[in-house]
């Protein structure tokens, strides 16, 4: 039913009505013809029954004469003569036109005894008589009588009263009289039955034609009553659509459905005007929101100040101490470069997004192989994956030398953004997998990770600018514009970026669709020459696994700050490496302290125990370097809130340097845990943060001091003498 209604909607109201009008009389005509055919068959059977009844009556009469002759009442000749005369005079009416049927008698020779219509056949031998079809009908009569005593038989016989003597099909009933070997028969002409049926069908056709004409007239009137106001409504709607300020209204007079529709359209126009007004207001608000983006820069202070803090801090170390070993100086320089690159990426994302919003970002249109995208992306992201302890798996593409069409820099930027998100939003030992398949004229890059995943309520917002799934606790660094920027770049290149699946705690899968180059571009590519010209670029025939290693290449690409090891919460004296003078992972022994600080820190023999709780490795390295020359300071580090609380309760340090934006909690939660524990309440706690605005008034009063990032050595020195 729904399919039929949908198809009807393809035609106008006028055509639908006319179709209905034509179909209805045709249906009536068809029904009439079927009824006529049934009536014809029924009439034929009735006439055959009538012929049989007449023959049976004639046979009964003849038998009565035969019985009288057998009893000697009359002679056989006289009995046969009287019987023949009686049969000859028997006529009966079967047709509406008044025509009458007759009976005849023949014997088994066969010879005609009496034939009322054709008396010249009386006494004639008819054994060789044939109709037009070649049937020896009188011989067949004898066979029927001999076989079954009576029956119907179809043949052709001259039509009585026809001026041309035309033969017509006839069905006759014959029955034998054993006493005299006579055969009595009578029949019905099929043509006369068909003529009556044809007249009935003609009357049906005339009636159907009249009904069709009447229905057509009514349909035209109804169609006009529907389409005319609809056309007026259409013109009015078009006029109001072109100018919503017009005061025109549809003439919604009447109580039919069209009037109801017109009233609804009038109400819709009012609603559209209101919506237009609200849209204009929303536009103004959007312009105001653009101004609010400048405030976003202040909200990003934590993200921007983190690398800035590392850069300035390590630069201060290089400036103040000219005796730093060359290898350590190189490490410091690497950390500064890494932080600078990270800062550049943060600012680059924001600036790119701003350019997109303002329409000032232009893209190049070039061709590049999927293989080159694979290799350059892998080279670019490997150090970052090593730093985070995440395994990269690049599955071989279907066609490594297929050509993508777009901006090469932006294609790699989009892929890097998605893959780096998979690395950042992941745990140590996690995996990020890149696959590429081709269907039609598109390449499909699928990036799957087994990391944190995205909560269901956040999945509809991940492509919104400045909206982050981890905004509540700042677990992962970033600007919040990466996915939004990537999606817009993909769409500008004729592709798309979509979230395929994600489940909290189980990871996410993104799919990037990019167009392939045209056939002409393929013709210009010689894959064998490409492979030979650069020995480092070969077709990927096996998966590429980028597993974490301990080599630091941050100076080469700026993606890693140092060999990443899991910071262990241990005191220097507890580590066996301390006896050999080697630095244990996660902890450091402070060897010397400037004389002016030594007197102000601790006059006793026990070293000052400092616990640094910070999730950023660069910041931990910086504080470690700032305190490295103080022999009276024992530094312990923790990279999570949970690890920091465990170290607090285990060792009860003298001083806690506490970052606020930790991976698993907010720093104020650690503060309240310290203040509410009687054994820890007196520990001096200093907040070290790039986002001082996130500290509420109550927490600010509980901190012994607050140091703002970028961290200055002088700020830290000022807090040590006050112990």
C-alpha positions in Angstrom: 0.0 0.0 0.0 2.8 2.4 0.9 4.6 1.6 -2.3 1.4 2.3 -4.4 0.8 5.6 -2.6 4.4 6.6 -3.2 4.0 5.9 -6.9 0.8 7.8 -7.1 2.6 10.9 -5.7 4.6 10.9 -8.9 1.5 12.1 -10.8 -0.6 15.2 -10.5 -4.0 15.2 -8.9 -5.7 15.7 -12.3 -3.9 12.6 -13.7 -4.8 10.5 -10.7 -8.5 11.4 -10.9 -8.6 10.8 -14.6 -6.9 7.5 -14.2 -9.4 6.5 -11.5 -12.3 7.6 -13.8 -11.0 5.5 -16.7 -10.3 2.5 -14.6 -13.7 2.4 -12.9 -15.8 2.1 -16.1 -13.3 -0.4 -17.6 -13.8 -2.4 -14.5 -17.5 -2.3 -14.9 -17.2 -3.2 -18.6 -15.0 -6.2 -17.7 -17.4 -7.4 -15.1 -20.2 -7.0 -17.6 -18.4 -9.1 -20.2 -17.6 -11.8 -17.7 -21.3 -11.8 -16.6 -22.4 -11.9 -20.2 -20.2 -14.9 -20.9 -21.5 -16.7 -17.9 -25.1 -15.9 -19.0 -24.4 -17.2 -22.5 -23.1 -20.5 -21.1 -26.0 -20.8 -18.8 -28.5 -20.0 -21.6 -26.9 -22.6 -23.8 -27.2 -25.2 -21.1 -30.9 -24.3 -20.6 -31.6 -24.6 -24.3 -29.9 -28.0 -24.4 -32.0 -29.1 -21.5 -35.1 -27.9 -23.3 -34.2 -29.8 -26.5 -33.7 -32.9 -24.5 -37.0 -32.5 -22.7 -38.8 -32.1 -26.1 -37.1 -35.2 -27.5 -37.9 -37.2 -24.4 -41.5 -36.1 -24.7 -41.6 -37.0 -28.4 -40.1 -40.4 -27.7 -42.7 -41.1 -25.1 -45.5 -40.2 -27.5 -44.0 -42.5 -30.3 -43.7 -45.4 -27.8 -47.3 -45.0 -27.0 -48.2 -45.5 -30.7 -45.8 -48.5 -30.8 -47.6 -50.1 -27.9 -51.0 -49.6 -29.5 -49.7 -51.2 -32.7 -48.2 -54.1 -30.7 -51.6 -54.7 -29.0 -53.3 -54.8 -32.4 -55.3 -51.7 -31.8 -54.0 -50.2 -35.0 -51.6 -51.4 -37.6 -47.9 -50.6 -37.5 -48.0 -48.5 -40.6 -50.8 -46.4 -39.4 -49.1 -46.1 -36.0 -45.8 -44.9 -37.6 -47.7 -42.5 -39.9 -49.6 -40.9 -37.0 -46.4 -40.7 -34.9 -44.5 -39.1 -37.8 -47.3 -36.5 -38.3 -47.3 -35.7 -34.6 -43.6 -35.1 -34.5 -43.6 -33.0 -37.7 -46.1 -30.7 -36.1 -44.1 -30.2 -32.9 -42.5 -26.9 -32.8 -41.2 -25.0 -29.7 -39.8 -21.5 -29.1 -36.4 -21.1 -27.5 -35.3 -17.7 -28.5 -36.2 -14.1 -27.7 -36.6 -13.3 -31.4 -39.5 -15.8 -31.7 -37.6 -18.4 -33.8 -38.6 -21.9 -33.1 -36.7 -25.2 -33.0 -38.0 -28.5 -34.5 -37.7 -32.3 -34.3 -36.8 -34.9 -37.0 -36.8 -38.7 -37.2 -34.4 -41.0 -39.0 -33.9 -44.7 -38.8 -30.7 -46.9 -38.4 -30.1 -47.3 -42.2 -29.9 -44.2 -41.9 -32.8 -42.8 -43.8 -34.9 -39.7 -43.0 -38.4 -40.6 -41.8 -39.6 -37.0 -41.4 -37.8 -33.6 -41.5 -40.2 -30.6 -41.0 -37.8 -27.9 -42.3 -36.4 -29.9 -45.2 -39.2 -32.1 -46.5 -37.3 -33.0 -49.6 -35.1 -35.2 -47.4 -38.1 -37.4 -46.3 -37.4 -41.0 -47.3 -33.9 -40.2 -48.6 -30.8 -42.2 -47.6 -28.4 -39.9 -45.6 -25.7 -42.3 -44.7 -23.3 -40.4 -46.9 -24.4 -36.9 -45.8 -21.5 -34.7 -44.6 -21.4 -31.2 -43.0 -18.7 -28.7 -43.9 -16.3 -30.3 -41.4 -16.6 -33.6 -43.1 -18.6 -35.3 -40.4 -21.1 -38.1 -41.3 -23.5 -36.8 -38.8 -26.4 -39.3 -39.3 -24.0 -42.2 -39.1 -22.7 -40.7 -35.9 -26.3 -40.5 -34.6 -26.7 -44.3 -35.1 -23.4 -44.9 -33.3 -24.5 -42.8 -30.3 -27.8 -44.7 -30.1 -26.1 -48.1 -30.4 -23.5 -47.1 -27.8 -25.4 -45.3 -25.1 -29.0 -44.9 -26.2 -29.0 -41.1 -26.3 -26.6 -38.1 -26.3 -25.6 -34.7 -27.5 -23.8 -34.2 -30.8 -22.2 -31.0 -32.3 -22.2 -30.4 -36.1 -23.0 -27.8 -38.7 -26.5 -27.6 -40.4 -28.2 -25.1 -42.7 -29.6 -22.1 -40.7 -33.4 -21.9 -41.3 -34.5 -18.7 -42.9 -31.0 -17.7 -44.0 -31.2 -16.4 -47.6 -27.8 -17.6 -48.4 -28.4 -21.1 -46.9 -25.5 -20.6 -44.6 -24.6 -23.5 -42.3 -24.2 -22.7 -38.5 -23.0 -24.7 -35.6 -25.7 -26.7 -33.9 -25.9 -29.0 -30.8 -28.6 -31.7 -31.0 -29.9 -34.3 -28.6 -30.8 -37.7 -30.1 -32.5 -40.7 -28.6 -33.4 -44.1 -30.1 -36.7 -46.0 -30.2 -35.9 -49.7 -30.1 -39.3 -50.9 -31.2 -39.1 -49.3 -34.7 -35.3 -48.6 -34.8 -36.1 -44.9 -35.0 -33.9 -42.0 -33.9 -35.6 -38.8 -32.7 -33.5 -35.6 -32.5 -33.8 -31.8 -31.9 -31.1 -29.2 -31.4 -30.1 -25.6 -30.7 -28.2 -23.2 -33.0 -25.2 -21.8 -31.1 -25.2 -18.6 -33.2 -28.7 -17.7 -31.9 -27.4 -18.1 -28.2 -24.3 -16.0 -29.0 -26.4 -13.3 -30.6 -28.4 -12.8 -27.5 -25.2 -12.7 -25.4 -23.7 -10.2 -27.8 -26.7 -7.9 -27.5 -26.3 -8.0 -23.7 -22.6 -7.2 -24.0 -23.4 -4.3 -26.3 -25.8 -2.9 -23.7 -23.0 -3.2 -21.0 -20.5 -1.4 -23.3 -22.9 1.5 -24.0 -23.7 1.8 -20.3 -20.0 1.8 -19.4 -19.2 4.4 -22.0 -22.0 6.6 -20.7 -20.6 6.1 -17.1 -17.1 6.9 -18.3 -18.2 10.2 -19.9 -20.2 11.1 -16.8 -17.3 10.2 -14.5 -14.8 12.2 -16.6 -17.0 15.2 -16.4 -17.2 14.8 -12.6 -13.5 14.2 -12.3 -12.7 17.3 -14.3 -14.9 19.4 -12.0 -13.3 17.8 -8.9 -9.8 18.2 -10.2 -10.3 21.8 -11.0 -11.7 22.4 -7.5 -8.5 20.9 -6.1 -5.8 22.1 -8.5 -7.0 25.7 -8.9 -6.6 26.6 -5.2 -3.4 24.5 -5.1 -1.9 26.6 -7.9 -2.9 29.7 -6.1 -1.3 28.5 -2.9 1.8 27.6 -4.9 2.1 31.0 -6.3 1.5 32.6 -2.9 4.1 30.4 -1.3 6.7 31.2 -3.9 6.1 34.9 -3.5 6.4 34.7 0.3 9.5 32.5 0.0 11.2 35.2 -2.1 10.1 37.9 0.3 9.3 36.9 3.8 8.5 40.5 4.7 5.5 40.5 2.4 2.1 40.9 4.0 0.4 38.5 1.6 -1.6 35.6 3.0 -3.3 32.7 1.3 -7.0 32.9 1.0 -7.8 30.1 3.4 -11.6 30.1 2.9 -13.7 27.0 3.2 -13.7 23.9 5.4 -12.0 21.4 3.1 -8.5 20.0 3.4 -7.0 22.6 1.0 -8.3 25.4 3.2 -6.7 23.6 6.2 -3.5 23.4 4.2 -3.6 27.1 3.3 -4.1 28.0 7.0 -1.2 25.8 7.9 1.0 27.5 5.2 0.0 30.9 6.7 1.1 29.7 10.1 4.3 28.3 8.6 5.1 31.7 7.1 4.6 33.3 10.5 6.9 30.7 12.0 9.5 31.2 9.2 9.5 34.9 9.9 10.1 34.2 13.6 12.8 31.7 12.7 14.4 34.2 10.4 14.4 36.7 13.2 15.9 34.2 15.5 18.5 33.2 12.9 19.6 36.8 12.6 19.9 37.0 16.3 21.9 33.7 16.3 24.2 35.2 13.6 24.9 38.2 15.8 25.6 35.8 18.7 27.9 33.9 16.5 29.8 37.0 15.7 30.0 37.6 19.4 31.2 34.0 19.8 34.1 34.8 17.4 35.2 37.4 19.8 35.0 34.8 22.6 37.6 32.7 20.7 40.2 35.1 21.9 39.3 34.1 25.4 40.0 30.6 24.4 43.7 31.5 24.2 43.6 32.2 27.9 41.8 28.9 28.5 44.7 27.2 26.6 47.2 28.7 29.0 47.9 25.3 30.5 48.6 23.7 27.1 50.8 26.6 25.9 52.6 27.2 29.1 53.7 23.6 29.5 56.2 23.5 26.6 57.0 27.2 27.3 57.9 26.2 30.9 60.3 23.5 29.7 61.9 25.8 27.1 62.6 28.6 29.6 63.6 26.3 32.4 66.2 24.4 30.4 67.4 27.6 28.9 68.0 29.0 32.4 70.0 25.8 33.3 72.1 26.3 30.2 72.7 29.9 31.0 73.5 29.6 34.7 75.8 26.6 34.7 78.6 26.7 32.2 80.2 23.5 33.4 77.3 21.2 32.3 78.7 18.2 30.4 78.3 18.4 26.7 76.0 15.4 26.5 73.7 16.8 29.2 73.8 20.2 27.4 72.7 18.4 24.2 69.9 16.7 26.1 68.7 20.1 27.4 68.8 21.5 24.0 66.8 18.5 22.7 64.2 19.1 25.4 64.0 22.8 24.4 63.6 21.9 20.7 61.0 19.3 21.6 59.0 21.7 23.6 59.4 24.4 20.9 58.1 22.0 18.3 55.2 21.0 20.5 54.4 24.7 21.1 54.5 25.3 17.4 52.1 22.5 16.7 49.6 23.9 19.3 49.8 27.3 17.8 49.7 25.9 14.3 46.4 24.1 14.9 44.8 27.2 16.3 46.1 29.4 13.5 45.0 26.9 10.8 41.5 26.7 12.4 41.3 30.4 12.5 42.3 30.6 8.8 39.6 28.0 8.0 37.0 30.0 9.9 37.9 33.2 8.1 38.1 31.5 4.7 41.8 32.4 4.4 43.2 28.9 4.1 44.0 27.7 0.6 44.9 24.2 -0.4 47.1 22.9 -3.2 45.9 20.2 -5.6 48.6 17.6 -6.3 49.0 13.9 -6.7 51.0 11.8 -4.3 51.2 8.0 -3.7 49.7 6.3 -0.7 53.1 4.7 -0.1 54.8 8.1 0.4 52.0 9.1 2.8 52.5 5.9 4.8 56.2 6.3 5.0 56.4 10.0 5.8 53.6 9.7 8.4 55.4 6.7 10.0 58.7 8.6 10.1 57.0 11.7 11.7 55.1 9.8 14.4 57.5 7.1 15.4 59.4 9.2 18.0 56.1 10.3 19.6 54.9 6.7 19.7 58.2 5.6 21.3 57.9 8.4 23.9 54.4 7.3 24.8 55.2 3.6 24.8 52.5 2.9 22.1 53.0 0.5 19.2 52.2 1.7 15.7 51.1 -0.9 13.1 50.9 0.2 9.5 49.1 -2.5 7.5 50.2 -2.6 3.8 47.8 -0.8 1.6 45.9 -2.5 -1.2 47.7 -0.4 -3.9 50.7 1.4 -2.5 51.3 3.4 -5.7 47.7 4.5 -6.1 47.6 8.3 -6.3 45.8 10.5 -3.9 44.6 13.9 -5.1 44.8 16.8 -2.6 47.2 18.9 -0.7 50.1 16.7 0.4 50.9 18.7 3.5 47.3 18.7 4.6 46.7 15.0 3.9 49.7 14.1 6.2 48.5 16.7 8.7 45.0 15.1 8.9 46.4 11.6 9.2 49.0 12.7 11.8 46.3 14.4 13.9 44.2 11.3 14.0 47.1 8.9 14.6 48.6 11.1 17.3 45.3 11.3 19.0 45.3 7.5 19.0 48.7 7.6 20.6 47.9 10.3 23.2 44.6 8.8 24.2 46.2 5.4 24.9 48.0 3.5 27.6 51.5 2.2 27.6 51.6 -1.0 25.6 48.6 0.1 23.5 48.4 -0.2 19.7 47.4 2.2 16.9 46.7 0.5 13.5 46.5 2.2 10.1 44.9 0.4 7.2 44.2 1.6 3.7 41.7 0.2 1.2 40.5 1.4 -2.2 37.0 1.2 -3.6 35.8 3.1 -6.6 37.5 6.4 -6.9 38.3 6.8 -3.1 40.9 5.7 -0.7 39.8 4.8 2.8 42.2 5.2 5.7 41.1 3.4 8.8 42.8 4.3 12.1 42.0 2.1 15.0 43.4 2.3 18.6 42.8 0.3 21.8 43.0 3.3 24.0 40.7 5.3 26.2 37.8 5.4 23.8 35.1 8.1 23.7 32.2 8.3 26.1 28.8 8.0 24.3 27.7 11.4 25.3 30.8 12.9 23.8 30.8 11.1 20.4 28.4 13.7 18.9 30.7 16.5 19.9 34.2 15.4 19.0 34.3 17.3 15.7 33.2 20.6 17.4 36.0 23.1 17.7 37.4 23.7 21.2 35.5 20.7 22.6 37.5 18.0 24.1 36.5 14.6 25.5 38.9 14.9 28.4 38.3 18.6 29.2 37.2 17.8 32.7 40.6 16.7 34.0 42.9 17.7 31.2 44.2 14.2 30.9 45.8 14.6 27.5 47.4 17.8 26.1 46.0 19.5 23.1 44.0 22.5 21.8 40.7 20.8 21.1 40.7 21.9 17.5 42.5 19.0 15.9 39.6 16.8 14.9 37.5 19.7 13.8 40.4 21.1 11.7 41.0 17.6 10.3 37.4 17.1 9.3 37.2 20.4 7.6 40.5 19.9 5.7 39.3 16.4 4.5 36.0 17.9 3.2 37.9 20.8 1.5 39.9 18.1 -0.4 36.7 16.3 -1.5 36.8 13.6 1.2 35.4 13.1 4.7 36.4 12.1 8.2 34.1 10.1 10.4 34.0 8.2 13.7 33.2 4.6 12.8 33.0 3.2 16.3 34.2 3.9 19.8 33.7 2.4 23.3 35.0 3.8 26.5 38.0 1.8 27.7 38.2 -0.2 24.4 39.4 2.4 21.9 38.1 4.2 18.8 38.1 3.7 15.0 38.2 6.6 12.6 37.9 6.5 8.8 39.3 9.1 6.5 38.0 9.1 2.9 40.1 10.8 0.3 39.7 11.0 -3.5 42.0 9.3 -5.9 43.6 11.0 -8.8 42.2 10.7 -12.3 43.4 8.3 -15.0 45.5 11.0 -16.6 47.4 11.5 -13.4 48.0 7.7 -13.2 49.5 7.8 -16.7 52.2 10.2 -15.6 53.4 7.9 -12.8 56.1 5.4 -13.5 56.1 3.2 -10.4 59.3 1.3 -11.3 61.2 4.6 -11.7 59.7 5.9 -8.5 60.9 2.9 -6.6 64.4 3.0 -8.1 64.9 6.8 -7.7 64.6 6.6 -4.0 66.0 3.5 -2.3 64.2 4.4 0.9 60.8 4.3 -0.7 59.7 0.8 -1.6 56.3 -0.8 -1.9 54.9 -1.8 1.5 54.5 -5.6 1.2 54.3 -6.4 4.9 52.9 -4.7 8.0 55.1 -2.0 9.4 55.4 -2.2 13.2 56.7 0.8 15.0 57.4 -0.5 18.5 58.7 1.6 21.4 62.5 1.8 21.7 64.9 3.7 24.0 66.6 5.9 21.4 65.9 9.6 21.6 65.5 11.4 18.3 63.9 14.6 19.6 66.6 16.8 18.2 65.8 15.4 14.7 62.0 15.8 14.7 60.9 17.5 17.9 58.3 14.8 18.7 60.0 13.3 21.7 61.7 14.8 24.6 63.7 11.8 26.0 63.7 8.0 26.1 60.4 7.3 27.9 60.6 5.2 31.0 58.0 4.7 33.5 58.7 7.1 36.4 59.2 5.0 39.5 58.2 6.4 42.9 61.4 5.5 44.7 63.8 7.4 46.9 67.5 7.5 45.8 68.7 5.6 48.8 66.3 2.7 48.0 67.6 2.0 44.5 70.6 -0.4 44.0 71.8 1.8 41.1 72.6 4.5 43.6 75.6 2.5 44.9 77.3 2.7 41.5 76.5 6.3 41.0 74.0 5.6 38.1 70.7 7.4 38.2 67.7 5.1 38.8 64.7 5.5 36.5 62.3 7.9 37.9 64.4 9.2 40.7 67.5 11.3 41.0 70.1 12.0 43.7 70.9 15.6 44.3 74.7 15.9 44.5 75.4 19.6 45.4 73.6 22.7 46.5 74.7 26.3 46.1 76.0 27.6 49.5 73.5 30.4 49.9 70.6 27.8 49.6 72.2 25.2 51.8 72.0 27.3 54.9 68.4 28.3 54.3 67.1 24.8 53.5 68.2 22.6 56.3 70.8 22.9 59.0 70.5 19.3 60.1 72.0 16.1 58.8 68.9 14.6 57.1 68.4 15.6 53.4 65.2 17.5 52.6 62.7 15.1 51.0 60.8 16.6 48.1 58.0 14.9 46.2 57.2 16.1 42.7 53.8 15.0 41.4 53.7 15.9 37.7 52.3 14.0 34.7 54.4 15.8 32.1 57.9 14.2 31.7 59.5 17.5 30.6 58.3 19.2 33.7 59.7 16.4 35.9 63.0 16.6 34.1 63.1 20.4 34.5 62.6 20.2 38.3 65.0 17.4 38.5 67.6 19.5 36.8 66.8 22.6 38.9 67.5 20.6 42.1 70.2 18.4 40.8 73.1 20.3 42.3 71.7 20.3 45.9 73.2 17.5 48.0 70.7 18.2 50.8 67.6 17.5 48.7 66.3 14.0 48.0 63.9 14.1 45.1 61.1 11.6 44.4 58.8 11.8 41.4 55.3 10.5 40.6 53.4 10.9 37.3 49.9 10.2 38.6 47.8 11.3 41.5 47.4 7.8 42.8 51.2 7.3 42.7 51.7 10.6 44.5 49.3 9.7 47.3 51.1 6.3 47.7 54.4 8.0 48.0 53.0 10.6 50.4 51.7 8.0 52.8 54.8 5.8 52.5 57.6 8.4 53.0 55.9 11.6 54.4 58.1 14.1 52.5 59.0 17.6 53.7 57.8 19.3 50.6 55.3 18.5 47.8 55.5 20.2 44.4 52.0 19.5 43.0 50.8 20.0 39.4 47.0 20.6 39.2 46.2 19.0 35.8 47.1 15.4 36.4 46.1 12.5 34.2 43.9 10.7 36.7 42.7 13.5 39.0 42.9 17.2 39.7 45.7 18.4 42.0 43.2 19.9 44.5 42.0 16.4 45.2 45.6 15.5 46.4 45.7 18.7 48.4 42.5 17.8 50.3 43.7 14.3 50.9 46.9 15.8 52.5 45.0 18.2 54.7 42.5 15.7 55.9 45.1 13.1 56.9 46.5 14.0 60.3 49.8 12.4 59.5 50.2 14.4 56.3 48.4 17.7 57.2 51.6 19.6 58.1 53.4 18.8 54.9 54.3 21.9 53.0 52.4 21.8 49.7 53.2 24.1 46.7 51.0 24.2 43.6 53.0 24.4 40.3 50.5 25.1 37.5 50.0 26.9 34.3 46.3 27.5 35.0 46.1 29.4 38.3 42.5 30.3 37.5 41.3 26.7 38.1 42.2 27.0 41.8 39.2 27.9 43.8 39.5 30.3 46.8 39.3 27.5 49.4 42.1 25.5 47.8 44.2 28.6 47.3 44.1 29.2 51.1 45.2 25.7 51.8 48.3 25.7 49.5 51.4 27.0 51.2 52.4 28.7 47.9 51.5 28.8 44.3 54.1 28.9 41.6 52.9 29.7 38.1 54.4 28.1 34.9 56.6 28.7 33.1 58.6 27.7 36.1 61.4 30.2 37.1 64.3 28.9 39.2 64.1 32.0 41.4 60.5 31.2 42.2 61.5 27.8 43.4 64.5 29.1 45.4 62.2 31.6 47.2 60.2 28.7 48.6 63.1 26.7 49.9 64.5 29.1 52.6 61.1 29.5 54.2 61.1 25.8 55.4 
